[in-house]
């Protein structure tokens, strides 16, 4: 019975730590190259927005968090052709 209690106590420590480690890996950001950043900036400038930072989520998806636009602050995703795919108000 004591061994079962020890194993249970260890699971309370190990499982949350493993979950935290997974969350930490999920937040690793890959920044776009200078050329990609310029292409994203060119697209965003057409709608009056500026990107503080451009993340590359995959080969064909870019993300801009907290873009400053003339009409407010937005989170914007662009596809591999540098066309806006999703634009949502960042409240």
Biopython code that builds the backbone (N, CA, C, O; Angstrom):
import numpy as np
from Bio.PDB.StructureBuilder import StructureBuilder

atoms = [
    (1, "UNK", "N", (0.820, -1.189, 0.000)),
    (1, "UNK", "CA", (0.000, 0.000, 0.000)),
    (1, "UNK", "C", (0.865, 1.254, 0.000)),
    (1, "UNK", "O", (0.527, 2.230, -0.669)),
    (2, "UNK", "N", (1.970, 1.248, 0.733)),
    (2, "UNK", "CA", (2.856, 2.417, 0.789)),
    (2, "UNK", "C", (3.469, 2.689, -0.582)),
    (2, "UNK", "O", (3.630, 3.847, -0.964)),
    (3, "UNK", "N", (3.811, 1.639, -1.325)),
    (3, "UNK", "CA", (4.394, 1.804, -2.661)),
    (3, "UNK", "C", (3.384, 2.460, -3.592)),
    (3, "UNK", "O", (3.760, 3.304, -4.406)),
    (4, "UNK", "N", (2.135, 2.098, -3.493)),
    (4, "UNK", "CA", (1.086, 2.680, -4.323)),
    (4, "UNK", "C", (0.940, 4.171, -4.020)),
    (4, "UNK", "O", (0.726, 4.970, -4.932)),
    (5, "UNK", "N", (1.053, 4.545, -2.754)),
    (5, "UNK", "CA", (0.966, 5.954, -2.362)),
    (5, "UNK", "C", (2.145, 6.756, -2.905)),
    (5, "UNK", "O", (1.984, 7.893, -3.348)),
    (6, "UNK", "N", (3.324, 6.153, -2.866)),
    (6, "UNK", "CA", (4.522, 6.819, -3.385)),
    (6, "UNK", "C", (4.390, 7.013, -4.893)),
    (6, "UNK", "O", (4.703, 8.085, -5.412)),
    (7, "UNK", "N", (3.928, 5.979, -5.595)),
    (7, "UNK", "CA", (3.755, 6.101, -7.044)),
    (7, "UNK", "C", (2.718, 7.160, -7.392)),
    (7, "UNK", "O", (2.899, 7.918, -8.345)),
    (8, "UNK", "N", (1.653, 7.216, -6.640)),
    (8, "UNK", "CA", (0.623, 8.230, -6.866)),
    (8, "UNK", "C", (1.202, 9.628, -6.642)),
    (8, "UNK", "O", (0.959, 10.533, -7.439)),
    (9, "UNK", "N", (1.954, 9.805, -5.581)),
    (9, "UNK", "CA", (2.551, 11.105, -5.289)),
    (9, "UNK", "C", (3.525, 11.517, -6.395)),
    (9, "UNK", "O", (3.560, 12.682, -6.789)),
    (10, "UNK", "N", (4.305, 10.573, -6.890)),
    (10, "UNK", "CA", (5.233, 10.876, -7.977)),
    (10, "UNK", "C", (4.479, 11.258, -9.255)),
    (10, "UNK", "O", (4.916, 12.142, -9.992)),
    (11, "UNK", "N", (3.366, 10.602, -9.514)),
    (11, "UNK", "CA", (2.597, 10.929, -10.717)),
    (11, "UNK", "C", (2.053, 12.352, -10.649)),
    (11, "UNK", "O", (1.889, 13.001, -11.682)),
    (12, "UNK", "N", (1.773, 12.841, -9.452)),
    (12, "UNK", "CA", (1.285, 14.205, -9.301)),
    (12, "UNK", "C", (2.366, 15.232, -9.636)),
    (12, "UNK", "O", (2.064, 16.365, -10.011)),
    (13, "UNK", "N", (3.619, 14.825, -9.497)),
    (13, "UNK", "CA", (4.735, 15.720, -9.807)),
    (13, "UNK", "C", (5.168, 15.568, -11.261)),
    (13, "UNK", "O", (5.402, 16.566, -11.942)),
    (14, "UNK", "N", (5.274, 14.353, -11.735)),
    (14, "UNK", "CA", (5.824, 14.089, -13.070)),
    (14, "UNK", "C", (4.854, 14.482, -14.182)),
    (14, "UNK", "O", (5.276, 15.100, -15.159)),
    (15, "UNK", "N", (3.599, 14.151, -14.069)),
    (15, "UNK", "CA", (2.646, 14.435, -15.146)),
    (15, "UNK", "C", (2.494, 15.928, -15.427)),
    (15, "UNK", "O", (2.550, 16.326, -16.591)),
    (16, "UNK", "N", (2.304, 16.768, -14.412)),
    (16, "UNK", "CA", (2.236, 18.203, -14.726)),
    (16, "UNK", "C", (3.533, 18.733, -15.316)),
    (16, "UNK", "O", (3.501, 19.616, -16.173)),
    (17, "UNK", "N", (4.668, 18.216, -14.881)),
    (17, "UNK", "CA", (5.949, 18.660, -15.427)),
    (17, "UNK", "C", (6.055, 18.280, -16.898)),
    (17, "UNK", "O", (6.557, 19.062, -17.705)),
    (18, "UNK", "N", (5.588, 17.090, -17.252)),
    (18, "UNK", "CA", (5.607, 16.671, -18.652)),
    (18, "UNK", "C", (4.679, 17.536, -19.485)),
    (18, "UNK", "O", (5.019, 17.897, -20.611)),
    (19, "UNK", "N", (3.530, 17.869, -18.960)),
    (19, "UNK", "CA", (2.588, 18.733, -19.674)),
    (19, "UNK", "C", (3.185, 20.118, -19.867)),
    (19, "UNK", "O", (3.030, 20.715, -20.933)),
    (20, "UNK", "N", (3.863, 20.636, -18.852)),
    (20, "UNK", "CA", (4.502, 21.945, -18.969)),
    (20, "UNK", "C", (5.593, 21.912, -20.026)),
    (20, "UNK", "O", (5.723, 22.852, -20.810)),
    (21, "UNK", "N", (6.372, 20.854, -20.057)),
    (21, "UNK", "CA", (7.440, 20.744, -21.052)),
    (21, "UNK", "C", (6.858, 20.724, -22.454)),
    (21, "UNK", "O", (7.428, 21.330, -23.361)),
    (22, "UNK", "N", (5.743, 20.048, -22.655)),
    (22, "UNK", "CA", (5.085, 20.013, -23.957)),
    (22, "UNK", "C", (4.619, 21.410, -24.341)),
    (22, "UNK", "O", (4.808, 21.829, -25.483)),
    (23, "UNK", "N", (4.010, 22.142, -23.401)),
    (23, "UNK", "CA", (3.565, 23.508, -23.676)),
    (23, "UNK", "C", (4.746, 24.398, -24.029)),
    (23, "UNK", "O", (4.629, 25.248, -24.911)),
    (24, "UNK", "N", (5.871, 24.224, -23.365)),
    (24, "UNK", "CA", (7.043, 25.040, -23.642)),
    (24, "UNK", "C", (7.547, 24.778, -25.062)),
    (24, "UNK", "O", (7.965, 25.711, -25.748)),
    (25, "UNK", "N", (7.512, 23.525, -25.507)),
    (25, "UNK", "CA", (7.932, 23.199, -26.866)),
    (25, "UNK", "C", (6.989, 23.794, -27.894)),
    (25, "UNK", "O", (7.427, 24.189, -28.974)),
    (26, "UNK", "N", (5.715, 23.864, -27.584)),
    (26, "UNK", "CA", (4.729, 24.391, -28.510)),
    (26, "UNK", "C", (4.896, 25.890, -28.732)),
    (26, "UNK", "O", (4.432, 26.412, -29.746)),
    (27, "UNK", "N", (5.540, 26.584, -27.818)),
    (27, "UNK", "CA", (5.651, 28.029, -27.935)),
    (27, "UNK", "C", (6.934, 28.472, -28.621)),
    (27, "UNK", "O", (7.190, 29.671, -28.731)),
    (28, "UNK", "N", (7.743, 27.529, -29.083)),
    (28, "UNK", "CA", (8.966, 27.894, -29.783)),
    (28, "UNK", "C", (8.573, 28.562, -31.092)),
    (28, "UNK", "O", (7.808, 28.009, -31.882)),
    (29, "UNK", "N", (9.103, 29.752, -31.309)),
    (29, "UNK", "CA", (8.749, 30.516, -32.486)),
    (29, "UNK", "C", (9.882, 30.469, -33.499)),
    (29, "UNK", "O", (11.059, 30.558, -33.148)),
    (30, "UNK", "N", (9.502, 30.329, -34.760)),
    (30, "UNK", "CA", (10.459, 30.431, -35.842)),
    (30, "UNK", "C", (10.204, 31.753, -36.530)),
    (30, "UNK", "O", (9.099, 32.002, -37.012)),
    (31, "UNK", "N", (11.196, 32.588, -36.580)),
    (31, "UNK", "CA", (11.027, 33.890, -37.210)),
    (31, "UNK", "C", (11.244, 33.768, -38.713)),
    (31, "UNK", "O", (12.049, 32.963, -39.181)),
    (32, "UNK", "N", (10.507, 34.585, -39.455)),
    (32, "UNK", "CA", (10.647, 34.613, -40.901)),
    (32, "UNK", "C", (11.989, 35.230, -41.275)),
    (32, "UNK", "O", (12.573, 35.994, -40.507)),
    (33, "UNK", "N", (12.466, 34.887, -42.466)),
    (33, "UNK", "CA", (13.728, 35.453, -42.964)),
    (33, "UNK", "C", (13.521, 36.928, -43.302)),
    (33, "UNK", "O", (12.381, 37.373, -43.436)),
    (34, "UNK", "N", (14.601, 37.689, -43.441)),
    (34, "UNK", "CA", (14.461, 39.109, -43.809)),
    (34, "UNK", "C", (13.679, 39.313, -45.120)),
    (34, "UNK", "O", (12.906, 40.264, -45.238)),
    (35, "UNK", "N", (13.876, 38.437, -46.085)),
    (35, "UNK", "CA", (13.147, 38.543, -47.352)),
    (35, "UNK", "C", (11.659, 38.307, -47.145)),
    (35, "UNK", "O", (10.829, 39.016, -47.714)),
    (36, "UNK", "N", (11.319, 37.309, -46.327)),
    (36, "UNK", "CA", (9.917, 37.017, -46.039)),
    (36, "UNK", "C", (9.275, 38.160, -45.256)),
    (36, "UNK", "O", (8.131, 38.535, -45.513)),
    (37, "UNK", "N", (10.019, 38.706, -44.305)),
    (37, "UNK", "CA", (9.508, 39.829, -43.513)),
    (37, "UNK", "C", (9.182, 41.005, -44.431)),
    (37, "UNK", "O", (8.158, 41.665, -44.257)),
    (38, "UNK", "N", (10.052, 41.265, -45.406)),
    (38, "UNK", "CA", (9.814, 42.379, -46.335)),
    (38, "UNK", "C", (8.559, 42.142, -47.174)),
    (38, "UNK", "O", (7.788, 43.073, -47.407)),
    (39, "UNK", "N", (8.349, 40.915, -47.626)),
    (39, "UNK", "CA", (7.155, 40.608, -48.423)),
    (39, "UNK", "C", (5.884, 40.740, -47.584)),
    (39, "UNK", "O", (4.867, 41.234, -48.071)),
    (40, "UNK", "N", (5.940, 40.301, -46.329)),
    (40, "UNK", "CA", (4.799, 40.460, -45.423)),
    (40, "UNK", "C", (4.549, 41.953, -45.192)),
    (40, "UNK", "O", (3.405, 42.406, -45.229)),
    (41, "UNK", "N", (5.614, 42.710, -44.955)),
    (41, "UNK", "CA", (5.483, 44.156, -44.723)),
    (41, "UNK", "C", (4.873, 44.848, -45.939)),
    (41, "UNK", "O", (4.049, 45.750, -45.788)),
    (42, "UNK", "N", (5.271, 44.432, -47.149)),
    (42, "UNK", "CA", (4.706, 45.017, -48.367)),
    (42, "UNK", "C", (3.200, 44.786, -48.439)),
    (42, "UNK", "O", (2.446, 45.695, -48.786)),
    (43, "UNK", "N", (2.765, 43.580, -48.114)),
    (43, "UNK", "CA", (1.334, 43.270, -48.127)),
    (43, "UNK", "C", (0.592, 44.071, -47.069)),
    (43, "UNK", "O", (-0.449, 44.664, -47.353)),
    (44, "UNK", "N", (1.126, 44.093, -45.841)),
    (44, "UNK", "CA", (0.447, 44.779, -44.752)),
    (44, "UNK", "C", (0.380, 46.288, -44.964)),
    (44, "UNK", "O", (-0.578, 46.936, -44.543)),
    (45, "UNK", "N", (1.393, 46.843, -45.612)),
    (45, "UNK", "CA", (1.389, 48.295, -45.841)),
    (45, "UNK", "C", (0.227, 48.708, -46.752)),
    (45, "UNK", "O", (-0.240, 49.844, -46.676)),
    (46, "UNK", "N", (-0.231, 47.815, -47.593)),
    (46, "UNK", "CA", (-1.354, 48.107, -48.500)),
    (46, "UNK", "C", (-2.653, 48.347, -47.745)),
    (46, "UNK", "O", (-3.564, 49.001, -48.254)),
    (47, "UNK", "N", (-2.736, 47.811, -46.515)),
    (47, "UNK", "CA", (-3.948, 48.008, -45.719)),
    (47, "UNK", "C", (-3.675, 48.861, -44.477)),
    (47, "UNK", "O", (-4.482, 48.896, -43.549)),
    (48, "UNK", "N", (-2.546, 49.536, -44.471)),
    (48, "UNK", "CA", (-2.231, 50.450, -43.378)),
    (48, "UNK", "C", (-1.788, 49.779, -42.097)),
    (48, "UNK", "O", (-2.070, 50.275, -41.006)),
    (49, "UNK", "N", (-1.085, 48.639, -42.216)),
    (49, "UNK", "CA", (-0.627, 47.901, -41.028)),
    (49, "UNK", "C", (0.890, 47.758, -41.037)),
    (49, "UNK", "O", (1.535, 47.784, -42.085)),
    (50, "UNK", "N", (1.439, 47.606, -39.829)),
    (50, "UNK", "CA", (2.867, 47.345, -39.644)),
    (50, "UNK", "C", (3.026, 46.141, -38.727)),
    (50, "UNK", "O", (2.266, 45.961, -37.775)),
    (51, "UNK", "N", (4.021, 45.327, -39.029)),
    (51, "UNK", "CA", (4.264, 44.113, -38.253)),
    (51, "UNK", "C", (5.458, 44.293, -37.330)),
    (51, "UNK", "O", (6.559, 44.577, -37.801)),
    (52, "UNK", "N", (5.262, 44.133, -36.008)),
    (52, "UNK", "CA", (6.402, 44.214, -35.096)),
    (52, "UNK", "C", (7.330, 43.011, -35.240)),
    (52, "UNK", "O", (8.535, 43.113, -35.006)),
    (53, "UNK", "N", (6.754, 41.862, -35.631)),
    (53, "UNK", "CA", (7.524, 40.624, -35.760)),
    (53, "UNK", "C", (6.720, 39.665, -36.630)),
    (53, "UNK", "O", (5.493, 39.621, -36.542)),
    (54, "UNK", "N", (7.404, 38.904, -37.461)),
    (54, "UNK", "CA", (6.739, 37.934, -38.340)),
    (54, "UNK", "C", (7.235, 36.543, -37.978)),
    (54, "UNK", "O", (8.429, 36.254, -38.054)),
    (55, "UNK", "N", (6.297, 35.684, -37.580)),
    (55, "UNK", "CA", (6.624, 34.292, -37.259)),
    (55, "UNK", "C", (6.294, 33.423, -38.456)),
    (55, "UNK", "O", (5.338, 33.689, -39.184)),
    (56, "UNK", "N", (7.078, 32.395, -38.655)),
    (56, "UNK", "CA", (6.833, 31.442, -39.732)),
    (56, "UNK", "C", (6.302, 30.163, -39.094)),
    (56, "UNK", "O", (7.051, 29.401, -38.482)),
    (57, "UNK", "N", (4.993, 29.941, -39.246)),
    (57, "UNK", "CA", (4.383, 28.752, -38.648)),
    (57, "UNK", "C", (4.665, 27.503, -39.462)),
    (57, "UNK", "O", (4.792, 26.414, -38.902)),
    (58, "UNK", "N", (4.765, 27.646, -40.767)),
    (58, "UNK", "CA", (5.097, 26.541, -41.662)),
    (58, "UNK", "C", (5.620, 27.142, -42.960)),
    (58, "UNK", "O", (5.745, 28.361, -43.077)),
    (59, "UNK", "N", (5.925, 26.290, -43.936)),
    (59, "UNK", "CA", (6.451, 26.797, -45.201)),
    (59, "UNK", "C", (5.473, 27.716, -45.916)),
    (59, "UNK", "O", (5.876, 28.561, -46.715)),
    (60, "UNK", "N", (4.192, 27.549, -45.629)),
    (60, "UNK", "CA", (3.203, 28.354, -46.347)),
    (60, "UNK", "C", (2.235, 29.084, -45.421)),
    (60, "UNK", "O", (1.081, 29.320, -45.780)),
    (61, "UNK", "N", (2.714, 29.442, -44.220)),
    (61, "UNK", "CA", (1.866, 30.186, -43.291)),
    (61, "UNK", "C", (2.716, 31.086, -42.391)),
    (61, "UNK", "O", (3.621, 30.627, -41.694)),
    (62, "UNK", "N", (2.396, 32.372, -42.430)),
    (62, "UNK", "CA", (3.080, 33.365, -41.601)),
    (62, "UNK", "C", (2.082, 33.950, -40.617)),
    (62, "UNK", "O", (0.890, 34.043, -40.910)),
    (63, "UNK", "N", (2.576, 34.344, -39.447)),
    (63, "UNK", "CA", (1.698, 34.929, -38.437)),
    (63, "UNK", "C", (2.317, 36.217, -37.902)),
    (63, "UNK", "O", (3.509, 36.293, -37.607)),
    (64, "UNK", "N", (1.455, 37.223, -37.791)),
    (64, "UNK", "CA", (1.850, 38.492, -37.191)),
    (64, "UNK", "C", (0.928, 38.725, -36.003)),
    (64, "UNK", "O", (-0.275, 38.917, -36.175)),
    (65, "UNK", "N", (1.485, 38.710, -34.812)),
    (65, "UNK", "CA", (0.708, 39.029, -33.609)),
    (65, "UNK", "C", (0.875, 40.518, -33.335)),
    (65, "UNK", "O", (1.966, 41.071, -33.477)),
    (66, "UNK", "N", (-0.209, 41.148, -32.946)),
    (66, "UNK", "CA", (-0.178, 42.553, -32.526)),
    (66, "UNK", "C", (0.259, 43.509, -33.637)),
    (66, "UNK", "O", (1.033, 44.435, -33.398)),
    (67, "UNK", "N", (-0.243, 43.279, -34.854)),
    (67, "UNK", "CA", (0.042, 44.216, -35.940)),
    (67, "UNK", "C", (-0.640, 45.542, -35.620)),
    (67, "UNK", "O", (-1.789, 45.571, -35.178)),
    (68, "UNK", "N", (0.073, 46.624, -35.845)),
    (68, "UNK", "CA", (-0.482, 47.949, -35.617)),
    (68, "UNK", "C", (-1.039, 48.455, -36.943)),
    (68, "UNK", "O", (-0.302, 48.646, -37.910)),
    (69, "UNK", "N", (-2.367, 48.670, -36.969)),
    (69, "UNK", "CA", (-3.038, 49.108, -38.183)),
    (69, "UNK", "C", (-3.724, 50.449, -37.923)),
    (69, "UNK", "O", (-3.955, 50.828, -36.775)),
    (70, "UNK", "N", (-4.040, 51.148, -38.983)),
    (70, "UNK", "CA", (-4.727, 52.426, -38.841)),
    (70, "UNK", "C", (-6.083, 52.263, -38.156)),
    (70, "UNK", "O", (-6.583, 53.200, -37.534)),
    (71, "UNK", "N", (-6.669, 51.086, -38.270)),
    (71, "UNK", "CA", (-8.003, 50.848, -37.704)),
    (71, "UNK", "C", (-7.965, 50.074, -36.388)),
    (71, "UNK", "O", (-9.017, 49.708, -35.863)),
    (72, "UNK", "N", (-6.779, 49.820, -35.847)),
    (72, "UNK", "CA", (-6.668, 49.103, -34.578)),
    (72, "UNK", "C", (-5.531, 48.103, -34.584)),
    (72, "UNK", "O", (-4.685, 48.102, -35.479)),
    (73, "UNK", "N", (-5.524, 47.254, -33.574)),
    (73, "UNK", "CA", (-4.487, 46.232, -33.440)),
    (73, "UNK", "C", (-5.071, 44.878, -33.830)),
    (73, "UNK", "O", (-6.155, 44.509, -33.377)),
    (74, "UNK", "N", (-4.347, 44.139, -34.674)),
    (74, "UNK", "CA", (-4.853, 42.883, -35.214)),
    (74, "UNK", "C", (-3.804, 41.783, -35.160)),
    (74, "UNK", "O", (-2.602, 42.046, -35.142)),
    (75, "UNK", "N", (-4.289, 40.538, -35.136)),
    (75, "UNK", "CA", (-3.460, 39.361, -35.370)),
    (75, "UNK", "C", (-3.763, 38.947, -36.805)),
    (75, "UNK", "O", (-4.927, 38.823, -37.187)),
    (76, "UNK", "N", (-2.716, 38.732, -37.597)),
    (76, "UNK", "CA", (-2.901, 38.480, -39.021)),
    (76, "UNK", "C", (-2.110, 37.244, -39.428)),
    (76, "UNK", "O", (-0.967, 37.056, -39.012)),
    (77, "UNK", "N", (-2.739, 36.403, -40.251)),
    (77, "UNK", "CA", (-2.057, 35.251, -40.839)),
    (77, "UNK", "C", (-2.050, 35.441, -42.350)),
    (77, "UNK", "O", (-3.038, 35.866, -42.948)),
    (78, "UNK", "N", (-0.916, 35.118, -42.947)),
    (78, "UNK", "CA", (-0.773, 35.215, -44.391)),
    (78, "UNK", "C", (-0.347, 33.859, -44.937)),
    (78, "UNK", "O", (0.380, 33.117, -44.277)),
    (79, "UNK", "N", (-0.804, 33.539, -46.149)),
    (79, "UNK", "CA", (-0.423, 32.265, -46.751)),
    (79, "UNK", "C", (0.944, 32.394, -47.431)),
    (79, "UNK", "O", (1.577, 33.448, -47.363)),
    (80, "UNK", "N", (1.389, 31.337, -48.075)),
    (80, "UNK", "CA", (2.699, 31.314, -48.710)),
    (80, "UNK", "C", (2.847, 32.280, -49.870)),
    (80, "UNK", "O", (3.963, 32.585, -50.293)),
    (81, "UNK", "N", (1.716, 32.766, -50.391)),
    (81, "UNK", "CA", (1.736, 33.764, -51.462)),
    (81, "UNK", "C", (1.675, 35.181, -50.902)),
    (81, "UNK", "O", (1.520, 36.143, -51.653)),
    (82, "UNK", "N", (1.797, 35.306, -49.592)),
    (82, "UNK", "CA", (1.778, 36.584, -48.880)),
    (82, "UNK", "C", (0.442, 37.310, -49.036)),
    (82, "UNK", "O", (0.385, 38.538, -49.101)),
    (83, "UNK", "N", (-0.618, 36.527, -49.093)),
    (83, "UNK", "CA", (-1.970, 37.078, -49.118)),
    (83, "UNK", "C", (-2.590, 36.844, -47.746)),
    (83, "UNK", "O", (-2.388, 35.797, -47.132)),
    (84, "UNK", "N", (-3.342, 37.825, -47.277)),
    (84, "UNK", "CA", (-3.956, 37.716, -45.956)),
    (84, "UNK", "C", (-4.978, 36.592, -45.975)),
    (84, "UNK", "O", (-5.873, 36.551, -46.820)),
    (85, "UNK", "N", (-4.823, 35.686, -45.026)),
    (85, "UNK", "CA", (-5.693, 34.531, -44.915)),
    (85, "UNK", "C", (-6.700, 34.747, -43.786)),
    (85, "UNK", "O", (-7.886, 34.455, -43.937)),
    (86, "UNK", "N", (-6.214, 35.263, -42.648)),
    (86, "UNK", "CA", (-7.070, 35.540, -41.495)),
    (86, "UNK", "C", (-6.599, 36.845, -40.859)),
    (86, "UNK", "O", (-5.403, 37.091, -40.706)),
    (87, "UNK", "N", (-7.574, 37.667, -40.494)),
    (87, "UNK", "CA", (-7.252, 38.910, -39.792)),
    (87, "UNK", "C", (-8.282, 39.062, -38.692)),
    (87, "UNK", "O", (-9.478, 39.160, -38.966)),
    (88, "UNK", "N", (-7.825, 39.082, -37.443)),
    (88, "UNK", "CA", (-8.762, 39.179, -36.330)),
    (88, "UNK", "C", (-8.345, 40.298, -35.377)),
    (88, "UNK", "O", (-7.161, 40.535, -35.137)),
    (89, "UNK", "N", (-9.342, 40.964, -34.853)),
    (89, "UNK", "CA", (-9.111, 42.054, -33.923)),
    (89, "UNK", "C", (-8.423, 41.521, -32.675)),
    (89, "UNK", "O", (-8.857, 40.522, -32.102)),
    (90, "UNK", "N", (-7.362, 42.178, -32.258)),
    (90, "UNK", "CA", (-6.611, 41.777, -31.070)),
    (90, "UNK", "C", (-7.019, 42.686, -29.931)),
    (90, "UNK", "O", (-6.486, 43.785, -29.773)),
    (91, "UNK", "N", (-7.970, 42.217, -29.139)),
    (91, "UNK", "CA", (-8.496, 43.042, -28.044)),
    (91, "UNK", "C", (-7.776, 42.763, -26.740)),
    (91, "UNK", "O", (-8.094, 43.371, -25.717)),
]
sb = StructureBuilder()
sb.init_structure("model")
sb.init_model(0)
sb.init_chain("A")
sb.init_seg("    ")
for serial, (resi, resn, name, xyz) in enumerate(atoms, 1):
    if name == "N":
        sb.init_residue(resn, " ", resi, " ")
    sb.init_atom(name, np.array(xyz, "f"), 0.0, 1.0, " ", f" {name:<3s}", serial, name[0])
structure = sb.get_structure()
